[in-house]
Amino acid sequence: MYKLFQTLALLVLVLFVGIQSKAQSRVIGELPDSSNILQQIFIEDAELIDSLITNVDSLKSKSSSSLAEVLFNPEMRLIHGDTIKLKTIEVEEQLTYRQRDSAKIQDIHPQDSPDLKGFTLNSKDGTAQITFKGSIRLNGAYDFNGLAHRDNFKTIDIPVESESQGARFFMSGHQTRFGIEATKKTGLGPILMRLESDYLGTEHGYRLRHVYGLFMDVLAGQTWSVFGDPSSIPWTVDLEGPNSSVSKRTVQIRYSHLLSPKLRWTVSIESPELDLEIADSLRILQDFPDIATRFKRLTNWGHLQTALIFRSLAYNIDQSGALGYGALLSGRYEFNDKKEILFQLVGGRGIAHYISSISGNGLDIAYDETTKEYHPLDIFGGFVSYGVDWNDNIYSYFTPGFIYMPGRSFQPDNTFKFSAYFSGNIFWNVIPGVRVGGEYSYGSRINKDKQKGKANRISFILYYDF
């Protein structure tokens, strides 16, 4: 919007200069009848004004680019009822939105704290502000079978037939969020800083989710990895979401560049963390950062993104190792204002660390006892989610997904090989700041030895956002 205002101001200035120059040229030259002079000036300037209005109106037409495309803010915060949802919006629609100069290189995840909430304090000179925000969250679930000892619905944790578990009911408030955002205007552009935390650390202790700063298209700190697409992940009651969703928070430095009005390129160097099962006494240090990049294209129906990652997997004390790599195709397709499709397809070698539902299980690489060597593991997965808004305050997502790891012949028989996932939910924005949700989740697991297990859960969540 700021650029649009600049353009209008420039056109008005040109128009004003044109009027002055034309009037001056007529005075200096041979002077015809003054009424003819004024008539000609008004005719020409009326044509210019009519052309300007036509150009502005074209931005409002149904066939024009979306508001997100006009501003090129792929992660624009939009108010849809009381829910922060990503939508491609025509300019003529009078929906409330918020644009930040630096928002174009941030990522938004459905599980993050609402952006358009909080209490803001402004500096006396108007150049800085700080916002305090929070989200009190109470979640709970009833497990019919399967994940009786887990708060999150991770299909890799489903016990197989020989380890079956009974039913359980639980509730927790540890997903509660608190955040601070600060912005400051400078001569070179705004600076933005963000901190967000919850209580899902070790033994439900304090945990940092996001902590980063933004300045001149450069982000530094901890937030969602560039190898990911949070805006293509559906709303879920369960914290983990689809079993194959690529959504990992990492420490990073990223740079984002606009290649065209609809295409943005982002590249990052990220903290290397190897997901490997080793003896507690052995510490293997990584000697090279993970490199991630992505290309995100906006369209009139949503967006399409491709992302790549390259990893140097050091698994010996001398830091020798192998190359890990992965690719992600993701996007969002909006049929209309009420229905949309979200999807992700991922594949690679040595990238289990970046798939949140299996991260932490030592599945980046595996050790061959016979050859005394490590080997990176292949992984493939994906999900498709159908979202529908039943009305302005009630919406649902229905999401099937899968993960497949071919594995290696030397791995144990109880090694994870495949899991399937499905969830269906409904959310209701009761009043501004209060939201409730319910969800049914189903998952299955198959091991290398073909032993199987399944889990069924009904879960709920209450949000109190400020």
N, C-alpha and C positions, 0 to 999 in steps of 0.2 A: 504494500500500500504506500509505503514511503516513496518508492521509486515512481509510482503512479503520480503522486503529488508533485514530485520533482518534474516529471514530464509535463504536467499541466501548467506548472509555474513557468517552465521554459517556453512553452507555446504562447502563453499570455505575454511574456516578455518580448518574444519575436513579433507578435501581433502589434504590440505597442510601438516597438521600434519601426515596424513597417509603416504604421500610420504616420509617425513623425517624419520618416524619410520621404514618403510619398507627398505629404503636405509640403515639405520643404522644397522638393524638386519642382512642384507646381508653382511655388512662389518665385523661385530663382529664374525659371524659364519664362517664356512668353505667357502672359496672364490672360487666359480665356475668361469667360463669364464665371463668376464665383459660384453660382448655383450649380453649374455643370461640374465644377471641381468637387463640391461636396457630394453630389449625386454619385459620381464615379467612385469616390472614396468609400462611400457607404455600400455600394454594390459589391466592390471587391472584398471589403472587409466582412460583409455578410456572408460571402461565399467561403471565406476562411473559417469563420465561426461555425457555419453549417458543416464544413468538413470535420472540424474538431469534435462537434457533438456526435457526428456519425461514428467517428473512431471510438469515442467513449461508449456509445450505445452498443457497439459491437462486442465490447467486453461483457455486456450484460445479456447477450443473446443466448438462447439455449444451446447453440452450436459452438459457443466460444469455449476457450480453455477454462478449466476449473480455477477456483480461487487459489488452490494450492499451487497450480501451475503458474498463475500470474505472479505470485510471490516467490515461487520455488521454495517452498518449505515442506519437504516430504513428510516431516513429522509434526505437522501443525496440530495444535491442541484445539479441538472443537467441542463445544457444548452440545450434546445431543440428549435432551432431557436433562438429567443431572449427571450424565455419564461422559467421561472423556473417551471419545471414540474417534477413530480415524475415518474420515469420509471425504470423498471428492465432491466439492460443493460448487455449484454454479454461482457466479458473482451476484446474480439478482436475488438469491435467497438470503433472507435476513436472519442468518444464524450468528450467534455470538462467537467470536474467535479471538485468539490472542496471538500476536506475532512478536517474536523476539529476534533481533538481528542474528544472534548466535544459535538459534534453535535449529537451523538447517543442518548442523552437524551433530546434533544430539540424537539419541534414540529413545523411543517411548515403548515401554512394555506394559501390558494390561495390569501386571501386578505392582507396578510402581505407585507411589502416592499421587493423588490427583494433582494436576498442575495448576488448575484454576481454583485453588483453595488457599486458605491461610490468612494470616494477619501481617500487614505490611507497614513498616516504618520507613519514612522518607527523610533524607538529610535536609537541612535547612536550605541549602543552595540548590536542591533538586537534582543533583548529579549522581546520587547514590540511594539505594534502598535495600532493605533486608526483609525477607518474608519468612515467617515461622509457620510450618504446617504439620499436620499430623493425621493419622488414620488409625483409629482404634478398631481392631479386628478380632472378632471371636469366631473361631471355626471349630467344627466338630464333625464326627462321622460315626457311622455304624458299619462295621465290617461283618458281612455274612460269613466269609471264610477267606483265608489267604493271608492278608497283610495285617494280622492281629497285633503285631509289635511295631508298626510303622505309622508315623503321622502323615507322611506323604505317600501318594500313590505312584510308586516306582515299580514298573513291571519286572525289572531285573531282580527285585527283592521278593517276588512271589515264590513261596516254597513249592517244591515239586511234591509228587504223590507221597513219597516217604517222609516228608516233613510237614504234613498238613497241620493247620492250626484252626482253632475255633473262632467264635464270634467275639466282638469287642465293641464297646462304645467309649468314645473319648471326646473331650473338649480342650481347647487351648487358646490362649490369648497372645502367644509369642510372635504372631505375625504383625503385631502392632508396629506402626511406623512413626518416625519423627524425622523431620527434615528442616533444613535451613537453606535458603537461597539468597544470594547477595549479588547485586549488579552495580556497576559504576561506569559512568560515561567518561570517556577520555577523548583527546584530540585524534587518536588513531582508531577509535571505535570502542564499543562497550566491552567491559570485562564481566564475565558471569562466573560465579562460584556456587557449587552445590554440594550439600552433604545430606545423606539419608541413611537411616539405620533401622534395624529391627532387633529382635531378641531371639534369634535362631542360631546363635553361636554355640560354642561348646557348652554343653549342659544348660542350654537355653540362656546363655549369656549375651551380653551386648555384642552386636555385629554390625560392621560397616557394610552397607550395600553400595552406595555411590559416594565418591568423594573426588571431585575434579574441578578444574578451572577451564575457561574458554576465553580465547582472545585471538582475533584476526584469523579465523578458520582453523585454529589449532586447539586441540583438546588434550589436556594432560591430567592423568589421574586414573581412578578406578571407575569403570562403568561397563556397559555391555560391549562385548567384543565386536570389532568390525566384521569378523566372520560370524554373521548372524543377521537376522531381520526381525526384531521384536514387533514391528508393525504388521507382520503377517502371522502373528500368533494369536489364537482366539482367547476370549475371556473364558476362564475356568475357575471353579471353586477351589479345586486342588492347586496347591502352590506350584507343582512341577509342570502342569500342563501336559500336552501330548508327549508320548514316550520318546519320540524322535526329534522334538523341537531343538533347534540349535540356539541356545540362549545362555551364554556364559559371561559372567562379569570378570574382567581382567584389568590389571594395571597396564596402562598403555600411553602412548603418544600418537595422536592421529592428526592427519591433515586432510582437509576436504576441499575439492575444487570443482567449480561449475564448468563443465565442458560445453554445454549448450543450454538453451532455456529449459530443457526438460531432462537433462542428463547430468548426474553428479557422480564424481569419482572420489573415493576415499581410500586412504592407505594408512597403515598403522604398524608400529613395532610394539609387541606385547610381551609381557613377562612370561617366560617359558616355565611351565610346570608339567613334569612328566608323570602321567598316571601309570605307575608301575608298582608291582608288589615285590618288595625286596626286604631283606633282613633289617631290623630296626637299627642295627649297628652300622649299616652301610649307607653312606650319603653320597649320592651322585649329583654333581653340579652341572647345570646346563651352561654351555659356553656361547650360545647364540640366541637372540630373541626370536619369537614367532613373528612371521611377517604375514599380514592379512591385507586384502584389498577387495573392493567391491565397486560395482557400477549399478546405479539405481536410476531407472527411467520412469518418469511420471507419465501417465496417460489420462485420457478423459474418463476411463473406467476404473482407475486405481493406480497400481504400480507394478513393475516387474524388476527383479533384482538378481544379479549373479554375484557370487562372492567366492574367493579363493583363499587358501591358507597354506603356508609352507613352514615346516617345523624341522629343526635339527634335533633329533632324539639321541641324546648322549646317555648311554646305559652302561658304560664302564668307567672305572676310576680314571683311566687315561683320557676320558671324554670322547672316545670313539663311539660311533653309533650308526644311525641310519636316517634317511629322509622320510619325514611324514608330510602328507599333503591331503587336501580335501577340497571339494567343490560343493557349493550350495546354490540351488535355484529356488526362488521364492517369489511370492507376489500376493496381490489382492485384486479380485475382480468384483466390481459392484454391478449387479443386474439393474438395480434402481436404488432409491433411498431406503428401502426396507430389507433388501436381500443382498448377500455378498458371499463370495467364496474366498477362503484363505488357504494357502498351501505352502509346503516346503518339501524339497527333495534333496537329500544329502548323501554323499558317498566319499570314501577316501581311505587312507591308511594311517594309523597312528593318531586319530583325532577324537577318540572317545572322551578325552578331557573336555571337549567343547559341546558335548551333548549332555545336558544337565541331568537327565534321568538315569544315565549309566556312569557319569563321572564319579571318580573316587573308588572304582572297583578294580583298578589295576589292569585295564583293558586297552591301553595304548600299545603295549608290547607284551609278549609272552616269552618265557624262558624254556629252552629245550635242554632237559637234563642230560640227554645223550651227547649232544654236540657241545654243550656248555655255551650256547649262544642265545642271544635274544633276537626276536623277530617281530616287526611291527604287525599289528592286526588290522585286517580289513573290516570295514563297517559300512552298511547301507541302511537307509531309512527314509521315512517320509510320512506325511499326513495331509489330509484334506479336511477343511472345516467349513460347514455351511452355517452362516449366520442369518438370523431373521429378527427383525424388529416387529413384535406383535402390535405395539402402539408406541407412543412417545416415551413410555416409562418401563416397558417390559420387553425383554429381548432374550434370545437363546442362541446357543451354538451346539452343533452336533458334529463330533470329530472322531473319525477312525484313523489309526496310524499303526506303524510297524517298525521294528528294528531287526536287522539280520546281520549276524557275524559268522561268516563261513568257518572261521577258526583254523587251527593247525592240527595236524595228525598227532603231534606229541602232547597236546593239551589233555588234561584229565577229563574223564567221562562226564563229570558233573559241571563242565564248563558251559556257561550261558551261550546259546546259539540263536534263539529267535524269540521275539515277544510281539503280541498283538495288543491293541489298545482301542477302547471306545469310550467316549463320554458324551452325555447329553445333559444340558443344564437350562436353567431359567433364572434370570435376574430381574429384580423389581426395584426401581428407584422410588421409594416410598414418599419421601419429601427431599428437598435439597439437603444433601449431607448425610442422608440415611439410606442405605441400600442393603437388600438381603438377596441371597442366592441359594439355590439347591441344585444338586448334581447327582447323577448316577454314573458310576465308573465301572468298567469291566476290563480285566486284563488277563492275559495268559502268557505262560513261559514254557519254552521247550529247551532242554539241555542237549548237549552233544550225544548223550546216550539215549535220547528220545524220551526221557522221563518228562512228565508234564505237570503243570500246576495252573490254577486259575484263581482269580480273586474278584469279588463283587463288593462294592461299597456305595453307600448313600451318604453324601456329605452336605454340609450347609455352612454358610458364613454370613456374618453381620458386619457391616461397615458403618462407622461413625466418623465422617471426614470433617476436618476443620482447616 
